[in-house]
Amino acid sequence: MTDLAPTYRMSDSEEPSLPTPLPEPAASEIRLERVMGVLADPLRLTIVNRLLTSSEEYDHTCGWFGFDRPKSSLTHHFKALREAGVIRQRQHGLERRSRVRIEDLDERFPGLVELIANWQPADGEAV
């Protein structure tokens, strides 16, 4: 499997100081068609890939990615990922920080996280 970012070597339960996650589907309610639907968008796929492979801290705000997009647009993409069960978000003051739900996705769809972590945009594909 691709080496995941160091932040994924610790589970959520090992970090007791974290705020409660925002509303998300239970692991048993994550549906493949919803996950595949949100990941069909190259920007969302890039978000998840970067969280898996490039995170240096426990979780990140949408500004960490450096996308040249309006904040409202990014908020929409992150919400779609959260509502599909791909990421977990927590409110830290005025910021929402995101993390991939690796354990839940692996349990529901073995191999999917590895596919996302190994994904590379097509040559010249701008995100």
MMTF fields as JSON, N, C-alpha, C and O atoms, coordinates in Angstrom:
{
  "mmtfVersion": "1.0.0",
  "mmtfProducer": "UNKNOWN",
  "numBonds": 507,
  "numAtoms": 508,
  "numGroups": 127,
  "numChains": 1,
  "numModels": 1,
  "chainsPerModel": [1],
  "groupsPerChain": [127],
  "chainIdList": ["A"],
  "bondAtomList": [4, 2, 8, 6, 12, 10, 16, 14, 20, 18, 24, 22, 28, 26, 32, 30, 36, 34, 40, 38, 44, 42, 48, 46, 52, 50, 56, 54, 60, 58, 64, 62, 68, 66, 72, 70, 76, 74, 80, 78, 84, 82, 88, 86, 92, 90, 96, 94, 100, 98, 104, 102, 108, 106, 112, 110, 116, 114, 120, 118, 124, 122, 128, 126, 132, 130, 136, 134, 140, 138, 144, 142, 148, 146, 152, 150, 156, 154, 160, 158, 164, 162, 168, 166, 172, 170, 176, 174, 180, 178, 184, 182, 188, 186, 192, 190, 196, 194, 200, 198, 204, 202, 208, 206, 212, 210, 216, 214, 220, 218, 224, 222, 228, 226, 232, 230, 236, 234, 240, 238, 244, 242, 248, 246, 252, 250, 256, 254, 260, 258, 264, 262, 268, 266, 272, 270, 276, 274, 280, 278, 284, 282, 288, 286, 292, 290, 296, 294, 300, 298, 304, 302, 308, 306, 312, 310, 316, 314, 320, 318, 324, 322, 328, 326, 332, 330, 336, 334, 340, 338, 344, 342, 348, 346, 352, 350, 356, 354, 360, 358, 364, 362, 368, 366, 372, 370, 376, 374, 380, 378, 384, 382, 388, 386, 392, 390, 396, 394, 400, 398, 404, 402, 408, 406, 412, 410, 416, 414, 420, 418, 424, 422, 428, 426, 432, 430, 436, 434, 440, 438, 444, 442, 448, 446, 452, 450, 456, 454, 460, 458, 464, 462, 468, 466, 472, 470, 476, 474, 480, 478, 484, 482, 488, 486, 492, 490, 496, 494, 500, 498, 504, 502],
  "bondOrderList": [1, 1, 1, 1, 1, 1, 1, 1, 1, 1, 1, 1, 1, 1, 1, 1, 1, 1, 1, 1, 1, 1, 1, 1, 1, 1, 1, 1, 1, 1, 1, 1, 1, 1, 1, 1, 1, 1, 1, 1, 1, 1, 1, 1, 1, 1, 1, 1, 1, 1, 1, 1, 1, 1, 1, 1, 1, 1, 1, 1, 1, 1, 1, 1, 1, 1, 1, 1, 1, 1, 1, 1, 1, 1, 1, 1, 1, 1, 1, 1, 1, 1, 1, 1, 1, 1, 1, 1, 1, 1, 1, 1, 1, 1, 1, 1, 1, 1, 1, 1, 1, 1, 1, 1, 1, 1, 1, 1, 1, 1, 1, 1, 1, 1, 1, 1, 1, 1, 1, 1, 1, 1, 1, 1, 1, 1],
  "groupList": [{"groupName": "MET", "atomNameList": ["N", "CA", "C", "O"], "elementList": ["N", "C", "C", "O"], "formalChargeList": [0, 0, 0, 0], "bondAtomList": [1, 0, 2, 1, 3, 2], "bondOrderList": [1, 1, 2], "singleLetterCode": "M", "chemCompType": "L-PEPTIDE LINKING"}, {"groupName": "THR", "atomNameList": ["N", "CA", "C", "O"], "elementList": ["N", "C", "C", "O"], "formalChargeList": [0, 0, 0, 0], "bondAtomList": [1, 0, 2, 1, 3, 2], "bondOrderList": [1, 1, 2], "singleLetterCode": "T", "chemCompType": "L-PEPTIDE LINKING"}, {"groupName": "ASP", "atomNameList": ["N", "CA", "C", "O"], "elementList": ["N", "C", "C", "O"], "formalChargeList": [0, 0, 0, 0], "bondAtomList": [1, 0, 2, 1, 3, 2], "bondOrderList": [1, 1, 2], "singleLetterCode": "D", "chemCompType": "L-PEPTIDE LINKING"}, {"groupName": "LEU", "atomNameList": ["N", "CA", "C", "O"], "elementList": ["N", "C", "C", "O"], "formalChargeList": [0, 0, 0, 0], "bondAtomList": [1, 0, 2, 1, 3, 2], "bondOrderList": [1, 1, 2], "singleLetterCode": "L", "chemCompType": "L-PEPTIDE LINKING"}, {"groupName": "ALA", "atomNameList": ["N", "CA", "C", "O"], "elementList": ["N", "C", "C", "O"], "formalChargeList": [0, 0, 0, 0], "bondAtomList": [1, 0, 2, 1, 3, 2], "bondOrderList": [1, 1, 2], "singleLetterCode": "A", "chemCompType": "L-PEPTIDE LINKING"}, {"groupName": "PRO", "atomNameList": ["N", "CA", "C", "O"], "elementList": ["N", "C", "C", "O"], "formalChargeList": [0, 0, 0, 0], "bondAtomList": [1, 0, 2, 1, 3, 2], "bondOrderList": [1, 1, 2], "singleLetterCode": "P", "chemCompType": "L-PEPTIDE LINKING"}, {"groupName": "TYR", "atomNameList": ["N", "CA", "C", "O"], "elementList": ["N", "C", "C", "O"], "formalChargeList": [0, 0, 0, 0], "bondAtomList": [1, 0, 2, 1, 3, 2], "bondOrderList": [1, 1, 2], "singleLetterCode": "Y", "chemCompType": "L-PEPTIDE LINKING"}, {"groupName": "ARG", "atomNameList": ["N", "CA", "C", "O"], "elementList": ["N", "C", "C", "O"], "formalChargeList": [0, 0, 0, 0], "bondAtomList": [1, 0, 2, 1, 3, 2], "bondOrderList": [1, 1, 2], "singleLetterCode": "R", "chemCompType": "L-PEPTIDE LINKING"}, {"groupName": "SER", "atomNameList": ["N", "CA", "C", "O"], "elementList": ["N", "C", "C", "O"], "formalChargeList": [0, 0, 0, 0], "bondAtomList": [1, 0, 2, 1, 3, 2], "bondOrderList": [1, 1, 2], "singleLetterCode": "S", "chemCompType": "L-PEPTIDE LINKING"}, {"groupName": "GLU", "atomNameList": ["N", "CA", "C", "O"], "elementList": ["N", "C", "C", "O"], "formalChargeList": [0, 0, 0, 0], "bondAtomList": [1, 0, 2, 1, 3, 2], "bondOrderList": [1, 1, 2], "singleLetterCode": "E", "chemCompType": "L-PEPTIDE LINKING"}, {"groupName": "ILE", "atomNameList": ["N", "CA", "C", "O"], "elementList": ["N", "C", "C", "O"], "formalChargeList": [0, 0, 0, 0], "bondAtomList": [1, 0, 2, 1, 3, 2], "bondOrderList": [1, 1, 2], "singleLetterCode": "I", "chemCompType": "L-PEPTIDE LINKING"}, {"groupName": "VAL", "atomNameList": ["N", "CA", "C", "O"], "elementList": ["N", "C", "C", "O"], "formalChargeList": [0, 0, 0, 0], "bondAtomList": [1, 0, 2, 1, 3, 2], "bondOrderList": [1, 1, 2], "singleLetterCode": "V", "chemCompType": "L-PEPTIDE LINKING"}, {"groupName": "GLY", "atomNameList": ["N", "CA", "C", "O"], "elementList": ["N", "C", "C", "O"], "formalChargeList": [0, 0, 0, 0], "bondAtomList": [1, 0, 2, 1, 3, 2], "bondOrderList": [1, 1, 2], "singleLetterCode": "G", "chemCompType": "PEPTIDE LINKING"}, {"groupName": "ASN", "atomNameList": ["N", "CA", "C", "O"], "elementList": ["N", "C", "C", "O"], "formalChargeList": [0, 0, 0, 0], "bondAtomList": [1, 0, 2, 1, 3, 2], "bondOrderList": [1, 1, 2], "singleLetterCode": "N", "chemCompType": "L-PEPTIDE LINKING"}, {"groupName": "HIS", "atomNameList": ["N", "CA", "C", "O"], "elementList": ["N", "C", "C", "O"], "formalChargeList": [0, 0, 0, 0], "bondAtomList": [1, 0, 2, 1, 3, 2], "bondOrderList": [1, 1, 2], "singleLetterCode": "H", "chemCompType": "L-PEPTIDE LINKING"}, {"groupName": "CYS", "atomNameList": ["N", "CA", "C", "O"], "elementList": ["N", "C", "C", "O"], "formalChargeList": [0, 0, 0, 0], "bondAtomList": [1, 0, 2, 1, 3, 2], "bondOrderList": [1, 1, 2], "singleLetterCode": "C", "chemCompType": "L-PEPTIDE LINKING"}, {"groupName": "TRP", "atomNameList": ["N", "CA", "C", "O"], "elementList": ["N", "C", "C", "O"], "formalChargeList": [0, 0, 0, 0], "bondAtomList": [1, 0, 2, 1, 3, 2], "bondOrderList": [1, 1, 2], "singleLetterCode": "W", "chemCompType": "L-PEPTIDE LINKING"}, {"groupName": "PHE", "atomNameList": ["N", "CA", "C", "O"], "elementList": ["N", "C", "C", "O"], "formalChargeList": [0, 0, 0, 0], "bondAtomList": [1, 0, 2, 1, 3, 2], "bondOrderList": [1, 1, 2], "singleLetterCode": "F", "chemCompType": "L-PEPTIDE LINKING"}, {"groupName": "LYS", "atomNameList": ["N", "CA", "C", "O"], "elementList": ["N", "C", "C", "O"], "formalChargeList": [0, 0, 0, 0], "bondAtomList": [1, 0, 2, 1, 3, 2], "bondOrderList": [1, 1, 2], "singleLetterCode": "K", "chemCompType": "L-PEPTIDE LINKING"}, {"groupName": "GLN", "atomNameList": ["N", "CA", "C", "O"], "elementList": ["N", "C", "C", "O"], "formalChargeList": [0, 0, 0, 0], "bondAtomList": [1, 0, 2, 1, 3, 2], "bondOrderList": [1, 1, 2], "singleLetterCode": "Q", "chemCompType": "L-PEPTIDE LINKING"}],
  "groupTypeList": [0, 1, 2, 3, 4, 5, 1, 6, 7, 0, 8, 2, 8, 9, 9, 5, 8, 3, 5, 1, 5, 3, 5, 9, 5, 4, 4, 8, 9, 10, 7, 3, 9, 7, 11, 0, 12, 11, 3, 4, 2, 5, 3, 7, 3, 1, 10, 11, 13, 7, 3, 3, 1, 8, 8, 9, 9, 6, 2, 14, 1, 15, 12, 16, 17, 12, 17, 2, 7, 5, 18, 8, 8, 3, 1, 14, 14, 17, 18, 4, 3, 7, 9, 4, 12, 11, 10, 7, 19, 7, 19, 14, 12, 3, 9, 7, 7, 8, 7, 11, 7, 10, 9, 2, 3, 2, 9, 7, 17, 5, 12, 3, 11, 9, 3, 10, 4, 13, 16, 19, 5, 4, 2, 12, 9, 4, 11],
  "groupIdList": [1, 2, 3, 4, 5, 6, 7, 8, 9, 10, 11, 12, 13, 14, 15, 16, 17, 18, 19, 20, 21, 22, 23, 24, 25, 26, 27, 28, 29, 30, 31, 32, 33, 34, 35, 36, 37, 38, 39, 40, 41, 42, 43, 44, 45, 46, 47, 48, 49, 50, 51, 52, 53, 54, 55, 56, 57, 58, 59, 60, 61, 62, 63, 64, 65, 66, 67, 68, 69, 70, 71, 72, 73, 74, 75, 76, 77, 78, 79, 80, 81, 82, 83, 84, 85, 86, 87, 88, 89, 90, 91, 92, 93, 94, 95, 96, 97, 98, 99, 100, 101, 102, 103, 104, 105, 106, 107, 108, 109, 110, 111, 112, 113, 114, 115, 116, 117, 118, 119, 120, 121, 122, 123, 124, 125, 126, 127],
  "secStructList": [7, 7, 7, 7, 7, 4, 4, 4, 4, 1, 7, 4, 4, 4, 7, 6, 6, 7, 7, 7, 5, 7, 1, 7, 7, 7, 4, 4, 4, 7, 7, 2, 2, 2, 2, 2, 2, 2, 2, 6, 1, 2, 2, 2, 2, 2, 2, 2, 2, 2, 2, 2, 2, 2, 7, 7, 1, 1, 7, 5, 7, 4, 4, 4, 4, 7, 7, 1, 1, 7, 2, 2, 2, 2, 2, 2, 2, 2, 2, 2, 2, 2, 2, 2, 6, 1, 3, 3, 3, 3, 3, 3, 6, 6, 3, 3, 3, 3, 3, 3, 7, 2, 2, 2, 2, 2, 2, 2, 1, 6, 6, 2, 2, 2, 2, 2, 2, 2, 7, 7, 7, 7, 6, 6, 7, 7, 7],
  "xCoordList": [0.839, 0.0, 0.88, 1.984, 0.392, 1.085, 1.306, 0.466, 2.444, 2.685, 1.737, 1.725, 0.951, 0.045, 0.817, 1.887, 0.266, 0.877, 1.01, 0.193, 2.03, 2.265, 1.066, 0.92, 0.221, -0.922, -1.909, -2.713, -1.873, -2.823, -2.3, -2.91, -1.204, -0.698, -1.341, -1.146, -2.118, -2.812, -4.308, -4.731, -5.098, -6.548, -7.189, -6.595, -8.4, -9.133, -9.287, -9.22, -9.491, -9.727, -8.487, -8.596, -7.312, -6.08, -5.816, -4.825, -6.675, -6.52, -7.71, -8.672, -7.665, -8.84, -9.233, -10.363, -8.357, -8.652, -9.42, -9.653, -9.815, -10.489, -11.952, -12.615, -12.46, -13.899, -14.708, -14.18, -15.988, -16.894, -17.001, -17.057, -17.03, -17.187, -18.532, -19.514, -18.56, -19.809, -20.665, -20.145, -21.958, -22.825, -22.3, -21.905, -22.31, -21.807, -22.543, -23.098, -22.559, -23.214, -22.402, -21.174, -23.1, -22.424, -21.689, -22.045, -20.677, -19.893, -20.787, -20.587, -21.76, -22.644, -23.568, -24.161, -23.697, -24.579, -23.841, -24.47, -22.522, -21.762, -22.074, -21.893, -22.543, -22.97, -21.945, -21.468, -21.615, -20.628, -21.01, -20.151, -22.284, -22.68, -22.482, -22.154, -22.674, -22.433, -20.946, -20.517, -20.155, -18.704, -18.141, -17.362, -18.532, -18.023, -18.509, -17.785, -19.729, -20.267, -19.45, -19.126, -19.116, -18.345, -16.904, -16.291, -16.354, -14.961, -14.816, -13.695, -15.923, -15.867, -15.395, -14.928, -15.508, -15.042, -13.531, -13.095, -12.728, -11.268, -10.784, -9.787, -11.466, -11.049, -11.239, -10.362, -12.373, -12.622, -11.664, -11.185, -11.39, -10.43, -9.054, -8.339, -8.685, -7.407, -7.373, -6.358, -8.454, -8.532, -8.254, -7.426, -8.941, -8.786, -7.381, -6.768, -6.872, -5.519, -4.491, -3.609, -4.6, -3.639, -3.755, -2.743, -4.974, -5.124, -4.436, -3.798, -4.571, -3.977, -2.463, -1.787, -1.925, -0.492, 0.382, 1.601, -0.197, 0.622, 0.38, 1.015, -0.5, -0.796, 0.419, 1.089, 0.689, 1.793, 1.282, 2.011, 0.028, -0.597, -1.77, -2.054, -2.448, -3.539, -4.649, -5.131, -5.049, -6.085, -5.87, -5.095, -6.554, -6.283, -7.546, -8.614, -7.388, -8.475, -8.419, -7.443, -9.476, -9.494, -8.403, -7.965, -7.953, -6.888, -5.549, -4.712, -5.323, -4.056, -3.769, -2.607, -4.807, -4.646, -4.129, -3.528, -4.347, -3.864, -4.611, -4.065, -5.855, -6.64, -7.067, -7.411, -7.042, -7.481, -8.98, -9.42, -9.742, -11.196, -11.808, -11.182, -13.019, -13.693, -13.924, -14.141, -13.872, -14.077, -15.436, -15.556, -16.462, -17.798, -17.811, -18.51, -17.049, -16.962, -16.267, -16.716, -15.171, -14.456, -15.317, -15.321, -16.041, -16.93, -17.941, -18.226, -18.474, -19.426, -18.788, -19.401, -17.564, -16.885, -16.589, -16.776, -16.131, -15.843, -17.12, -17.118, -18.202, -19.48, -19.941, -20.419, -19.804, -20.201, -19.389, -19.939, -18.091, -17.242, -17.65, -17.683, -17.96, -18.381, -19.722, -19.881, -20.68, -22.006, -22.02, -22.909, -21.045, -20.927, -20.182, -20.176, -19.556, -18.833, -17.364, -16.711, -16.824, -15.419, -14.486, -13.421, -14.891, -14.062, -14.847, -16.077, -14.109, -14.676, -14.232, -13.075, -15.144, -14.795, -15.115, -16.095, -14.25, -14.441, -14.338, -13.54, -15.15, -15.149, -14.128, -14.256, -13.119, -12.106, -12.259, -11.681, -13.027, -13.287, -14.053, -15.157, -13.464, -14.108, -13.71, -14.215, -12.826, -12.318, -12.921, -13.211, -13.097, -13.449, -12.23, -11.658, -11.845, -10.672, -11.115, -12.055, -10.409, -10.855, -9.831, -8.628, -10.347, -9.528, -10.295, -11.517, -9.592, -10.221, -10.622, -9.882, -11.775, -12.276, -11.714, -12.455, -10.437, -9.747, -10.339, -10.67, -10.475, -10.948, -12.345, -12.613, -13.224, -14.593, -14.628, -15.346, -13.86, -13.845, -13.219, -13.7, -12.142, -11.508, -12.456, -12.496, -13.212, -14.145, -15.257, -15.623, -15.783, -16.896, -16.45, -17.113, -15.311, -14.87, -13.368, -12.583, -12.965, -11.541, -10.829, -11.299, -9.694, -8.879, -9.157, -8.342, -10.273, -10.613, -9.622, -9.18, -9.276, -8.338, -7.003, -6.393, -6.547, -5.28, -5.37, -4.43, -6.483, -6.668, -6.597, -5.951, -7.26, -7.252, -5.852, -5.404, -5.166, -3.814, -2.838, -1.893, -3.056, -2.162, -2.574, -1.838, -3.723, -4.241, -3.336, -2.814, -3.161, -2.405, -3.263, -3.851, -3.343, -4.102, -3.479, -2.271, -4.303, -3.797, -2.855, -3.002, -1.903, -0.976, -1.727, -2.616, -1.368, -1.968, -3.325, -3.914, -3.839, -5.156, -5.016, -4.31, -5.686, -5.659, -6.778, -7.896, -6.472, -7.484, -7.757, -8.577],
  "yCoordList": [-1.183, 0.0, 1.24, 1.231, 2.286, 3.565, 4.033, 3.811, 4.684, 5.245, 6.406, 7.378, 6.292, 7.368, 8.425, 8.155, 9.618, 10.7, 10.256, 9.474, 10.748, 10.336, 10.536, 9.819, 11.482, 11.76, 10.612, 10.55, 9.705, 8.598, 7.376, 6.309, 7.515, 6.413, 6.415, 5.488, 7.473, 7.593, 7.642, 8.364, 6.897, 6.911, 8.104, 8.707, 8.432, 9.541, 9.346, 10.311, 8.113, 7.857, 8.104, 8.254, 8.149, 8.4, 9.894, 10.262, 10.747, 12.194, 12.751, 13.213, 12.719, 13.058, 14.534, 14.856, 15.427, 16.852, 17.383, 18.588, 16.521, 16.961, 17.299, 16.642, 18.343, 18.633, 17.494, 16.676, 17.46, 16.457, 16.633, 17.766, 15.539, 15.665, 16.282, 16.144, 16.958, 17.474, 16.285, 15.179, 16.493, 15.37, 14.646, 15.265, 13.33, 12.476, 11.151, 10.81, 10.402, 9.09, 8.115, 8.188, 7.22, 6.146, 5.286, 5.272, 4.58, 3.746, 2.781, 2.574, 2.199, 1.231, 1.874, 1.175, 3.208, 3.916, 4.493, 5.082, 4.333, 4.866, 4.018, 2.801, 4.668, 3.975, 4.174, 5.287, 3.116, 3.165, 4.16, 4.899, 4.196, 5.109, 6.572, 7.398, 6.903, 8.283, 8.583, 9.657, 7.638, 7.833, 8.007, 8.927, 7.128, 7.22, 8.505, 9.109, 8.92, 10.152, 11.377, 12.212, 11.487, 12.665, 12.58, 13.608, 11.377, 11.233, 11.356, 11.418, 11.393, 11.578, 12.983, 13.215, 13.907, 15.271, 15.323, 14.973, 15.751, 15.753, 16.599, 16.25, 17.694, 18.514, 17.745, 17.758, 17.079, 16.307, 15.132, 14.82, 14.491, 13.391, 13.899, 13.23, 15.07, 15.682, 16.0, 15.769, 16.521, 16.833, 15.579, 15.599, 14.5, 13.262, 12.693, 12.241, 12.713, 12.226, 13.003, 12.405, 14.317, 15.132, 14.917, 14.886, 14.768, 14.475, 13.16, 13.045, 12.179, 10.868, 10.863, 10.156, 11.635, 11.5, 12.67, 12.519, 13.83, 15.018, 15.707, 16.725, 15.203, 15.856, 15.852, 14.833, 16.993, 17.093, 17.284, 17.054, 17.705, 17.866, 16.908, 16.182, 16.909, 15.96, 16.176, 15.218, 17.402, 17.685, 19.082, 19.862, 19.401, 20.652, 21.406, 20.824, 22.733, 23.58, 23.593, 23.137, 24.12, 24.151, 25.071, 24.877, 26.065, 26.958, 26.269, 26.732, 25.175, 24.449, 23.924, 23.785, 23.635, 23.035, 24.011, 23.589, 25.294, 26.306, 26.373, 26.856, 25.897, 25.963, 27.396, 28.132, 27.787, 29.119, 29.065, 29.184, 28.883, 28.773, 29.6, 29.776, 30.109, 30.833, 29.899, 28.699, 30.475, 29.678, 28.985, 27.847, 29.659, 29.059, 27.806, 26.841, 27.815, 26.653, 25.493, 24.349, 25.802, 24.755, 24.191, 22.985, 25.071, 24.616, 23.609, 22.6, 23.881, 22.962, 21.597, 20.566, 21.585, 20.319, 19.52, 18.304, 20.208, 19.513, 18.965, 17.862, 19.726, 19.256, 18.011, 17.061, 18.002, 16.827, 15.601, 14.507, 15.778, 14.663, 14.158, 12.951, 15.086, 14.707, 13.987, 12.952, 14.517, 13.914, 12.542, 11.73, 12.285, 10.962, 9.984, 8.78, 10.495, 9.633, 9.461, 8.592, 10.265, 10.129, 10.811, 10.284, 11.986, 12.703, 12.965, 12.912, 13.246, 13.682, 15.126, 15.458, 15.983, 17.374, 17.728, 17.261, 18.574, 19.071, 20.586, 21.153, 21.23, 22.686, 23.106, 22.754, 23.855, 24.417, 25.928, 26.563, 26.512, 27.946, 28.261, 27.758, 29.098, 29.461, 28.544, 28.695, 27.61, 26.732, 25.335, 24.832, 24.731, 23.315, 22.576, 22.922, 21.567, 20.785, 19.389, 18.822, 18.857, 17.617, 16.499, 16.734, 15.278, 14.068, 12.95, 12.863, 12.105, 10.988, 9.906, 9.623, 9.318, 8.248, 6.9, 6.054, 6.722, 5.55, 4.244, 3.363, 4.112, 2.851, 2.5, 1.353, 3.491, 3.243, 2.874, 1.954, 3.582, 3.281, 1.921, 1.175, 1.595, 0.278, -0.856, -1.899, -0.635, -1.661, -1.875, -3.011, -0.781, -0.863, -1.257, -2.048, -0.694, -0.871, -1.145, -0.249, -2.366, -2.692, -2.327, -2.645, -1.656, -1.277, 0.117, 0.654, 0.716, 2.038, 3.107, 3.928, 3.104, 4.118, 4.01, 5.026, 2.796, 2.608, 3.15, 3.783, 2.91, 3.455, 4.983, 5.584, 5.599, 7.055, 7.573, 8.549, 6.923, 7.354, 7.229, 8.012, 6.257, 6.048, 6.842, 6.856, 7.498, 8.234, 9.409, 10.09, 9.63, 10.768, 11.451, 10.768, 12.786, 13.457, 13.177, 12.961, 13.182, 12.988, 14.142, 15.243, 13.894, 14.946, 16.171, 16.086, 17.298, 18.554, 18.827, 19.875, 17.911, 18.114, 19.124, 18.883, 20.238, 21.275, 21.02, 20.672, 21.195, 21.019, 22.35, 22.439],
  "zCoordList": [0.0, 0.0, 0.0, 0.544, -0.602, -0.616, 0.81, 1.682, 1.048, 2.361, 2.593, 1.838, 3.637, 3.993, 4.769, 5.314, 4.81, 5.572, 7.03, 7.514, 7.73, 9.12, 10.036, 11.026, 9.727, 10.598, 10.662, 11.592, 9.704, 9.691, 10.435, 10.373, 11.12, 11.938, 13.316, 14.102, 13.609, 14.873, 14.572, 13.67, 15.304, 15.052, 15.752, 16.646, 15.337, 15.953, 17.455, 18.217, 17.881, 19.303, 20.149, 21.366, 19.532, 20.273, 20.473, 21.104, 19.951, 20.052, 20.824, 20.212, 22.178, 22.987, 22.978, 23.344, 22.578, 22.651, 21.448, 21.355, 20.535, 19.317, 19.573, 20.375, 18.878, 18.964, 18.343, 17.589, 18.673, 18.122, 16.61, 16.132, 15.844, 14.383, 14.014, 14.743, 12.88, 12.328, 11.879, 11.737, 11.654, 11.251, 10.01, 9.022, 10.096, 9.012, 9.082, 10.126, 7.996, 8.061, 8.919, 8.972, 9.576, 10.293, 9.273, 8.094, 9.721, 8.799, 8.022, 6.825, 8.693, 8.032, 7.006, 6.185, 7.042, 6.108, 4.899, 4.02, 4.844, 3.712, 2.489, 2.502, 1.436, 0.216, -0.896, -1.116, -1.58, -2.648, -3.734, -4.215, -4.131, -5.203, -4.807, -5.659, -3.54, -3.087, -3.054, -3.475, -2.554, -2.502, -3.909, -4.161, -4.819, -6.192, -6.86, -7.652, -6.541, -7.113, -6.707, -7.551, -5.425, -5.007, -5.484, -5.771, -5.575, -6.019, -7.534, -8.04, -8.259, -9.721, -10.073, -11.189, -9.151, -9.375, -9.108, -8.011, -10.086, -9.913, -8.729, -8.096, -8.424, -7.287, -5.985, -5.121, -5.842, -4.621, -4.501, -3.411, -5.611, -5.598, -5.191, -4.445, -5.674, -5.3, -3.812, -3.155, -3.278, -1.848, -1.023, -0.112, -1.341, -0.574, -0.751, 0.216, -1.975, -2.231, -1.41, -0.793, -1.4, -0.644, 0.852, 1.553, 1.351, 2.769, 3.125, 4.171, 2.252, 2.515, 2.397, 3.145, 1.475, 1.168, 1.58, 1.656, 1.848, 2.086, 3.416, 3.691, 4.239, 5.513, 6.423, 6.583, 7.009, 7.962, 9.377, 10.342, 9.503, 10.803, 10.88, 9.928, 12.013, 12.197, 11.179, 10.573, 10.989, 9.998, 9.445, 10.0, 8.35, 7.647, 7.278, 7.085, 7.184, 6.705, 5.182, 4.587, 4.55, 3.081, 2.529, 1.395, 3.296, 2.844, 2.683, 1.908, 3.395, 3.329, 1.918, 1.537, 1.151, -0.168, -1.215, -2.204, -1.02, -1.951, -3.271, -4.262, -3.303, -4.533, -4.798, -3.874, -6.067, -6.471, -6.756, -7.9, -5.696, -5.791, -4.667, -3.622, -4.866, -3.778, -2.584, -2.748, -1.394, -0.191, -0.21, 0.245, -0.732, -0.78, -1.654, -1.344, -2.734, -3.611, -2.894, -2.964, -2.209, -1.475, -0.344, -0.1, 0.338, 1.413, 0.87, 1.515, -0.302, -0.944, -1.199, -0.923, -1.723, -2.028, -0.757, -0.723, 0.278, 1.534, 2.167, 2.714, 2.095, 2.631, 1.883, 2.503, 0.57, -0.225, 0.186, 0.313, 0.392, 0.821, 2.206, 2.448, 3.109, 4.465, 4.436, 5.082, 3.701, 3.672, 2.996, 3.255, 2.139, 1.515, 2.427, 2.17, 3.486, 4.418, 4.098, 4.675, 3.194, 2.797, 3.794, 4.117, 4.281, 5.245, 6.517, 6.54, 7.562, 8.842, 9.012, 8.754, 9.444, 9.692, 11.132, 11.713, 11.69, 13.052, 13.024, 12.278, 13.841, 13.931, 14.976, 16.149, 14.558, 15.45, 15.377, 14.495, 16.285, 16.209, 14.938, 14.728, 14.088, 12.826, 11.677, 10.564, 11.927, 10.866, 10.965, 12.051, 9.805, 9.741, 9.235, 8.202, 9.966, 9.584, 9.177, 9.733, 8.192, 7.544, 7.669, 7.78, 7.646, 7.728, 7.026, 7.15, 6.299, 5.596, 6.607, 7.55, 6.406, 7.282, 6.799, 6.298, 6.952, 6.42, 6.93, 6.137, 8.24, 8.807, 8.292, 7.934, 8.26, 7.795, 6.317, 5.925, 5.497, 4.062, 3.787, 2.934, 4.51, 4.33, 4.718, 4.066, 5.783, 6.225, 5.192, 4.89, 4.661, 3.709, 2.3, 1.629, 1.857, 0.475, 0.439, 0.126, 0.754, 0.8, -0.504, -1.597, -0.365, -1.511, -2.044, -2.794, -1.684, -2.207, -1.747, -2.551, -0.48, 0.035, -0.683, -1.017, -0.921, -1.639, -3.063, -3.544, -3.737, -5.093, -5.084, -5.941, -4.119, -4.029, -3.729, -4.331, -2.802, -2.437, -3.601, -3.703, -4.475, -5.624, -6.858, -7.845, -6.831, -7.984, -8.325, -7.443, -9.628, -10.142, -11.211, -12.049, -11.197, -12.271, -13.625, -13.727, -14.664, -16.02, -16.36, -15.829, -17.232, -17.651, -18.116, -18.963, -17.562, -17.974, -17.364, -17.626, -16.556, -15.933, -14.802, -13.823, -14.945, -13.92, -12.928, -13.308, -11.678, -10.626, -9.984, -9.07]
}
